[in-house]
Amino acid sequence: MNQNDDIKIIGSILEGNTANYSVLVDRYKDMVFSLILKVIRNREEAEEAAQDTFLKAFHALPGFKYEARFSTWLFRIAYNTAVSRTRKKSIITQAIDERMVENYSTDEVRENAGMLDEQQKIELMNAALKTLQKDELMLINLFYQHQQSVEEIGIITGLSVSNVKVKLHRIRKKLYAAMAERMQLKIA
């Protein structure tokens, strides 16, 4: 996904070749859906929100300022759409208690995780990810899966760079705590 290609396609769309928008949709549909699904956690709702995202982006395209990558701009729209939908539906998520985080050492988690095979590690990580709140899951997803920089995540979420860094650090600690707890349950 080349930024220069996106810029050329956007220019073409703005000149009236609206059919070229399908190229951008095809290019980013999986990433947008994945991002939204992490927030909404309901496949059908996420599909609708992804469609809404692309519709909103199409109508807002004349206002795209080229200050950030198109993908960053699109992810911001996707994030806002997903958050709006969850607010409307009042989806309740469960988080790990902050006090629990302090009880686990990351070295302890790494040491015990070394004894697991790859499938067990994947299951352990997936179980830990399920304990995160939707906004925490979104940040982790943007950073690791979509390889967005801390600065880009700040643009997408409206958070300051330092706030993104702090939140990512705390989320990692929560993940380690959840994995440590899960490993103790398997060992016991």
N, C-alpha and C positions, 0 to 999 in steps of 0.2 A: 504494500500500500504506500505508494509514493505521494508525498504532499504535492509535488508539481503536477502529477496526473489529476489529483483532486481539484487543484486550482483551475486547470484547463477545462475540466468537466463542468465545474461551477460557472466559469465564464461562458461556456457554451449554453448552459441552461438559462442563464440570465439574458442571453441574446435571443432566447425564444425556442431553443431546442430542448423543450421540457422532457422529451422522451429519454434524454441522456440521464435523467435523474435515476432511472432504473439501474444504471451502472453503479451509482453510489449506494443505492439500496442493496444491491447484490453484494457489494464489497463489504458493507458494514452490518448487514442484517443479523448475522450470527453473533457478533460481538454485542450489539445493542440488546438483542434478546437475552443473551447470557447475563449481561449486566442488570437488566430489569428483573430477570428471574431471581437473581440473588436478593433483590429487595422485596419483591412481591411474594415469592415462594409459592406461586400458583401458576401453572403452565398456561391455562386459558387466559387468565388476567394479564399475564406477561405478554402473550401474543397480541392482545388488544392494545396494551400500552406501547408495544414496539411499533404497531401500526400508527398509533397516535403520534409517537415520536417522529416518525418519518413524515407524517402529514404536517406537523408543526414545523419541522425543519425546512420542508419545502416552502411553506408560506413565509418563513423567516429568512430564507436564503438571501434575498436582496440586502438584508441587514448584516450578513456575515462580513466581518471586518478584516479577515486574514491576519489578525493579531496572534491567534493560536492555530494549531493544526485543525483541519476540518473535523477530524475524529474527536478531538478534545471538545470542540464546540458541540458536536452531535451527542457526545456522552453527557454533556451538561444538560442538554434537553432531555435525554433519556432518564437521567437521574432525577431531574425535577418532575418529570411525568410520573415516574414510579413512586416517588415520595408523595406526590399529590394523591395518587390512587390509594396508597396505604393509609393516608390520613382520612380519606373519605370512608374507607372500609373499617377503620379502627382496628387494624390487625395488631394483635398483641404478640410480642415475642418475649422469650425468656433469656436472661443474661446470667453470666456467672457472677456470683457474689465477689466483690472486690477483695474482701478479707481472705477468701480462699486462695487468691493469687499469691499472696505473700508466703504461703506455706510450702511452695514448691520451687525447687532449684532447676534452672534450665539444664545444668550439667546432669542432674539426676534423670531428667527426661531423655536427654541425648544418650546417656549410658544405657538405660533400659530399652530405648527404641532400637539400639544397635542389635539387640537380641531378637528382633522381629524380622520376619521375611517381608518382601516388598508388598504383598497383598495385605498383610496385617498392618503395615505402616499406612497404607492408603485408607484402610478402614478406620484406623485410629485418627488420622487427620480429618476424614469426613465426619466422624462423630464429633470431633472437637469443633469443626466449622459449624455444625448444627447448633452449637450452644451460643453462637454470636448473635447479637442484635442485627437487624437489617442494615443499619448504617455502618456497622463494623465490618460486616461481610462485604458490603459495597467497597469499602476502602481497601481491604485485603485483595479483593477481586481486581480492582483497578490497578493496584500496584504489582501484583504477582502474575495474574493471568493476562491482563491487557498491557502490561509493562508501561504503564503511564508513570511519568516522573512525579515527584512530590509536588513540583510546581504545577503540573497539569492537573493533578488531583485537586489542588487548591482552586484552580479555575473552575473545574467541574462542580465541586461541592460548595464553593464559596467560602472555604476555610482558608486561614492564613497558612503559609508554608510551615511555620513552626508548629502550628496546631495539628497539621497533618502528620508531621513527624512524631509528635507526642502521642497522638491517637494510634498510629501504627505500632509504636513501641508498646503501648498498653494492650493493644489487641494481641500482639505476639505473646505477651505475658499471660493473657487469658487463655490463649491456645495451648501454651505450655502447661498451664494449670489443669486444663481440661484433659490433656493427654496424660499427664501424670496421674490424675485421678482415675482415668480409664485403665491405665496400665496396672494400677494397684488393685483394681477390681478383677482384672484378668489373672493377676498373680495369686490373689487370695482364694 
